[in-house]
Amino acid sequence: MKEILKGLALINLDQPVEGYRDFISCWLLQKNGLNILIDPGPASTILHLTSALKKAGVEKIDLILLTHIHIDHAGGTGLLLKKFPEARVVCHPRAIKHLINPEKLWAGSLQVLGSLAEVYGPVAPVPQANLGFAHLIEQNGLTIEAVETPGHASHHLVYKIDDLLFLGEVAGVNVPLQGSSYLRIATPPVFKYEIYRASLQKAAQLKAQHFCFGHYGHRTDGEQIFMQALNQLEFWLSVIQKNIEKGVLEEDVILEQLLKKDAQLQSFHLLPADIQTRERYFCKNSIKGMMSYLLEGDD
């Protein structure tokens, strides 16, 4: 557990897969007498999470805020509630039924992620009594604003708490680098350009000083984050469109072009080799989402 600010800590949820380190952020916010977790992560690291909480002296969890229910962010919620059964879980209304009965969520995760889903671990059900949603949550004098940002997933939310903004994957993936930055948008299938862009713009209007990524870490340059993400969105689409017009549909070929031309990927070579491999995989997944959108249209 790494303290970022007074009352705010990042719990790193490394996975036993090459490159999946410094990748999943679980956030612990302790404020106004409340213990709040944002994105508890997959089932595979719930024991690590509960151990970290115990070492920090956390004996209760009041709120679990889920930015979305992809299993690397929320798959361990049901298991965590066995340890903290009093916790209230907040998620998008569309996600509630999938947490109560996670069979479709698990099957879809297996289809999309394959063996990686097995690493993350199966999804345990969340009791309906623990689940709920409100755009504004007020407790102990603290106001939590849940804002719908369905670009990365139809059930995606960001949470604004005072001067903190918990981004999930609305602005993509951040890799902290000394003296540089690496930001990569996350546009997996099913991707809708208008919705993704609108979600970025909506999040950019939420004034905050501290920006907490689901993947990964903390930044304070919010204006730069959203400018980079919006520019990257437009640039990737233009490059992919030009390749489609030429009949070039190979994701590897397009990725090499982006690595050479995208200003936000110029620090790619600074990433450790194993993280480069991970990022190549997810870059191609985002290219696939954009390509499907451009080929099939916004049906």
C-alpha positions as CSV (number, residue, x, y, z in Angstrom):
1,M,0.0,0.0,0.0
2,K,1.4,3.4,-1.0
3,E,0.1,6.6,0.5
4,I,-0.5,9.2,-2.2
5,L,-2.1,11.9,-0.1
6,K,-3.3,12.1,3.5
7,G,-6.2,9.6,3.6
8,L,-5.6,8.3,0.1
9,A,-3.6,5.2,-0.7
10,L,-3.0,3.0,-3.7
11,I,-3.1,-0.7,-3.2
12,N,-1.2,-2.4,-6.1
13,L,-2.8,-5.6,-7.3
14,D,-0.1,-7.4,-9.3
15,Q,-1.0,-10.5,-11.1
16,P,1.1,-13.7,-11.6
17,V,1.4,-13.1,-15.3
18,E,4.4,-11.5,-17.1
19,G,3.8,-7.8,-17.5
20,Y,0.8,-7.5,-15.2
21,R,2.6,-5.5,-12.5
22,D,2.0,-1.9,-11.6
23,F,-1.2,-2.3,-13.6
24,I,-4.3,-2.6,-11.4
25,S,-4.9,0.2,-8.9
26,C,-7.3,-0.3,-6.0
27,W,-7.9,2.9,-4.1
28,L,-8.5,3.3,-0.4
29,L,-10.0,6.6,0.7
30,Q,-10.3,7.3,4.4
31,K,-12.2,10.5,5.1
32,N,-14.9,11.8,7.5
33,G,-14.7,8.6,9.4
34,L,-15.5,6.5,6.3
35,N,-13.4,3.8,4.7
36,I,-14.1,3.7,1.0
37,L,-12.6,1.3,-1.6
38,I,-12.7,2.1,-5.3
39,D,-12.4,-0.9,-7.6
40,P,-11.3,-3.8,-5.3
41,G,-9.9,-5.8,-8.3
42,P,-10.1,-9.4,-9.3
43,A,-10.8,-12.4,-7.2
44,S,-7.2,-13.5,-7.5
45,T,-5.9,-10.7,-5.3
46,I,-8.6,-10.4,-2.7
47,L,-6.4,-12.1,-0.1
48,H,-3.6,-9.7,-0.8
49,L,-6.1,-6.8,-0.6
50,T,-7.6,-7.9,2.8
51,S,-4.1,-8.4,4.1
52,A,-3.1,-4.9,3.1
53,L,-6.2,-3.5,4.7
54,K,-5.5,-5.4,7.9
55,K,-1.9,-4.0,8.0
56,A,-3.3,-0.5,7.6
57,G,-5.7,-1.1,10.6
58,V,-8.8,-1.1,8.5
59,E,-11.5,-3.0,10.3
60,K,-14.5,-2.0,8.3
61,I,-15.4,-0.9,4.8
62,D,-18.3,1.5,4.4
63,L,-18.5,1.8,0.7
64,I,-17.2,-0.1,-2.3
65,L,-17.3,2.1,-5.5
66,L,-17.1,0.2,-8.8
67,T,-16.2,2.3,-11.8
68,H,-17.3,-0.7,-14.0
69,I,-17.6,-4.4,-13.6
70,H,-14.9,-5.8,-15.9
71,I,-13.4,-8.6,-13.7
72,D,-10.0,-6.9,-13.2
73,H,-11.8,-4.1,-11.5
74,A,-14.7,-5.7,-9.8
75,G,-14.5,-9.5,-10.0
76,G,-13.4,-9.9,-6.4
77,T,-16.3,-7.8,-4.9
78,G,-18.4,-10.8,-3.8
79,L,-15.4,-12.4,-2.1
80,L,-14.5,-9.2,-0.4
81,L,-18.0,-8.9,1.1
82,K,-17.5,-12.2,2.9
83,K,-14.9,-10.3,5.0
84,F,-16.8,-7.0,5.1
85,P,-20.5,-8.0,4.8
86,E,-21.7,-4.5,5.9
87,A,-20.1,-2.7,3.0
88,R,-22.5,-0.9,0.5
89,V,-21.6,-1.5,-3.1
90,V,-22.2,1.3,-5.6
91,C,-22.2,0.5,-9.4
92,H,-24.1,1.5,-12.5
93,P,-27.7,0.3,-12.6
94,R,-27.0,-1.8,-15.7
95,A,-24.3,-3.7,-13.8
96,I,-26.4,-4.7,-10.8
97,K,-28.0,-7.8,-12.3
98,H,-24.6,-9.1,-13.5
99,L,-23.1,-8.8,-10.1
100,I,-26.1,-10.6,-8.5
101,N,-25.9,-13.4,-11.0
102,P,-22.4,-13.2,-12.6
103,E,-22.7,-16.2,-15.0
104,K,-22.9,-14.1,-18.1
105,L,-20.2,-11.8,-16.9
106,W,-17.9,-14.7,-16.3
107,A,-18.7,-16.4,-19.6
108,G,-18.1,-13.1,-21.5
109,S,-14.8,-12.6,-19.6
110,L,-13.6,-16.1,-20.6
111,Q,-14.6,-15.4,-24.2
112,V,-12.7,-12.0,-24.4
113,L,-9.7,-12.7,-22.1
114,G,-9.2,-16.4,-22.4
115,S,-6.6,-17.7,-20.0
116,L,-6.2,-14.3,-18.5
117,A,-9.7,-14.5,-17.1
118,E,-8.7,-17.7,-15.3
119,V,-5.8,-15.9,-13.8
120,Y,-8.1,-13.1,-12.5
121,G,-10.4,-15.8,-11.1
122,P,-14.1,-16.5,-11.3
123,V,-16.7,-13.9,-10.1
124,A,-18.5,-14.6,-6.9
125,P,-22.1,-13.3,-6.6
126,V,-22.8,-10.0,-4.8
127,P,-25.9,-10.1,-2.5
128,Q,-28.6,-7.8,-3.9
129,A,-29.0,-6.2,-0.4
130,N,-25.5,-4.7,-0.7
131,L,-26.0,-3.2,-4.1
132,G,-27.3,0.2,-5.1
133,F,-26.8,3.3,-7.2
134,A,-27.3,7.1,-6.7
135,H,-25.8,10.0,-8.6
136,L,-25.2,11.7,-5.3
137,I,-24.2,9.9,-2.2
138,E,-24.0,11.9,1.0
139,Q,-22.7,10.3,4.1
140,N,-20.9,11.7,7.2
141,G,-20.7,15.1,5.6
142,L,-19.0,13.7,2.5
143,T,-20.5,14.0,-1.0
144,I,-19.7,11.5,-3.7
145,E,-20.8,12.3,-7.2
146,A,-21.2,9.3,-9.5
147,V,-21.1,10.3,-13.2
148,E,-22.0,8.1,-16.1
149,T,-19.2,7.8,-18.6
150,P,-20.1,4.9,-20.9
151,G,-17.2,5.2,-23.4
152,H,-15.0,2.3,-22.2
153,A,-18.0,0.2,-21.1
154,S,-21.8,0.9,-21.1
155,H,-21.8,0.6,-17.3
156,H,-18.8,2.8,-16.6
157,L,-18.8,5.5,-13.9
158,V,-16.3,8.0,-12.6
159,Y,-16.5,9.3,-9.0
160,K,-15.8,12.8,-7.8
161,I,-15.1,13.2,-4.1
162,D,-14.0,16.7,-3.2
163,D,-10.8,17.4,-5.3
164,L,-10.4,13.7,-6.2
165,L,-11.6,12.1,-9.5
166,F,-11.5,8.4,-9.7
167,L,-11.2,7.7,-13.5
168,G,-11.5,4.0,-13.9
169,E,-10.7,3.7,-17.6
170,V,-12.5,6.7,-19.0
171,A,-9.2,8.2,-20.0
172,G,-7.4,4.9,-20.7
173,V,-4.3,3.5,-19.2
174,N,-1.5,5.5,-17.6
175,V,2.0,4.1,-16.9
176,P,4.0,6.3,-14.5
177,L,7.5,7.1,-15.9
178,Q,10.3,9.2,-14.5
179,G,10.3,12.5,-16.5
180,S,7.8,11.3,-19.1
181,S,4.3,10.1,-19.5
182,Y,2.6,7.2,-21.2
183,L,-1.1,7.3,-21.8
184,R,-3.0,4.8,-24.0
185,I,-6.7,5.0,-24.7
186,A,-8.8,2.0,-24.0
187,T,-11.4,1.4,-26.8
188,P,-12.1,-2.3,-26.8
189,P,-15.0,-3.8,-28.7
190,V,-17.8,-2.8,-28.6
191,F,-16.6,0.8,-29.4
192,K,-18.8,3.8,-30.2
193,Y,-16.8,6.9,-31.1
194,E,-19.5,9.5,-30.2
195,I,-20.1,7.9,-26.8
196,Y,-16.4,7.5,-26.0
197,R,-15.6,11.1,-26.9
198,A,-18.6,12.4,-25.0
199,S,-17.5,10.5,-21.9
200,L,-14.0,12.0,-22.1
201,Q,-15.5,15.5,-22.5
202,K,-17.9,15.0,-19.6
203,A,-15.1,13.7,-17.3
204,A,-12.9,16.6,-18.3
205,Q,-15.5,19.1,-17.1
206,L,-15.4,17.6,-13.5
207,K,-12.9,20.0,-11.9
208,A,-10.5,18.2,-9.6
209,Q,-6.9,18.4,-8.6
210,H,-6.0,14.7,-8.3
211,F,-6.8,12.1,-10.9
212,C,-6.7,8.4,-9.9
213,F,-6.5,5.8,-12.7
214,G,-7.8,2.3,-12.5
215,H,-4.8,1.5,-14.6
216,Y,-2.5,2.9,-13.1
217,G,-1.5,5.4,-10.5
218,H,-2.1,9.1,-9.8
219,R,-1.6,12.3,-11.8
220,T,-2.4,16.0,-11.1
221,D,-2.4,17.4,-14.7
222,G,-6.0,16.8,-15.5
223,E,-6.2,19.2,-18.4
224,Q,-3.2,17.4,-20.0
225,I,-4.7,14.0,-19.4
226,F,-7.9,14.7,-21.2
227,M,-6.3,16.7,-24.0
228,Q,-3.9,13.8,-24.6
229,A,-6.7,11.2,-24.6
230,L,-8.9,13.2,-27.0
231,N,-6.1,13.9,-29.4
232,Q,-5.1,10.2,-29.3
233,L,-8.7,9.2,-30.0
234,E,-8.9,11.3,-33.1
235,F,-5.4,10.3,-34.3
236,W,-5.9,6.6,-33.9
237,L,-9.2,6.8,-35.8
238,S,-7.7,8.7,-38.7
239,V,-4.7,6.3,-39.0
240,I,-7.0,3.2,-38.9
241,Q,-9.4,4.8,-41.4
242,K,-6.6,5.4,-43.8
243,N,-5.4,1.8,-43.5
244,I,-8.9,0.5,-44.1
245,E,-9.1,2.6,-47.3
246,K,-5.9,0.9,-48.4
247,G,-7.2,-2.5,-47.5
248,V,-4.8,-2.9,-44.6
249,L,-6.6,-4.6,-41.7
250,E,-3.7,-6.2,-39.8
251,E,-3.6,-4.9,-36.3
252,D,0.1,-5.5,-35.9
253,V,0.8,-3.3,-39.0
254,I,-1.4,-0.5,-37.7
255,L,0.2,-0.7,-34.3
256,E,3.7,-0.2,-35.7
257,Q,2.5,2.9,-37.5
258,L,1.0,4.3,-34.3
259,L,4.1,3.6,-32.3
260,K,6.1,5.7,-34.8
261,K,3.6,8.5,-35.1
262,D,1.5,8.9,-32.0
263,A,3.0,11.5,-29.6
264,Q,1.5,9.8,-26.6
265,L,3.3,6.5,-27.5
266,Q,6.8,8.0,-27.9
267,S,7.7,6.9,-24.4
268,F,6.7,3.3,-25.3
269,H,10.4,2.3,-25.7
270,L,11.0,3.4,-22.1
271,L,8.6,0.7,-20.8
272,P,10.2,-2.5,-19.4
273,A,10.0,-5.3,-22.0
274,D,7.3,-7.3,-20.2
275,I,5.1,-4.2,-19.9
276,Q,5.7,-3.5,-23.6
277,T,4.3,-6.9,-24.4
278,R,1.2,-6.3,-22.2
279,E,0.7,-2.9,-23.9
280,R,1.0,-4.3,-27.4
281,Y,-1.8,-6.8,-26.6
282,F,-4.2,-4.1,-25.3
283,C,-3.3,-1.6,-28.0
284,K,-4.3,-4.2,-30.6
285,N,-7.5,-4.8,-28.7
286,S,-8.3,-1.0,-28.9
287,I,-7.4,-1.0,-32.6
288,K,-9.8,-3.9,-33.1
289,G,-12.6,-1.9,-31.4
290,M,-12.0,1.1,-33.6
291,M,-11.7,-1.0,-36.7
292,S,-15.0,-2.7,-36.1
293,Y,-16.7,0.6,-35.6
294,L,-15.3,2.0,-38.8
295,L,-16.1,-1.1,-40.8
296,E,-19.5,-1.8,-39.4
297,G,-20.7,1.7,-38.7
298,D,-22.7,2.8,-35.7
299,D,-25.5,0.4,-35.9
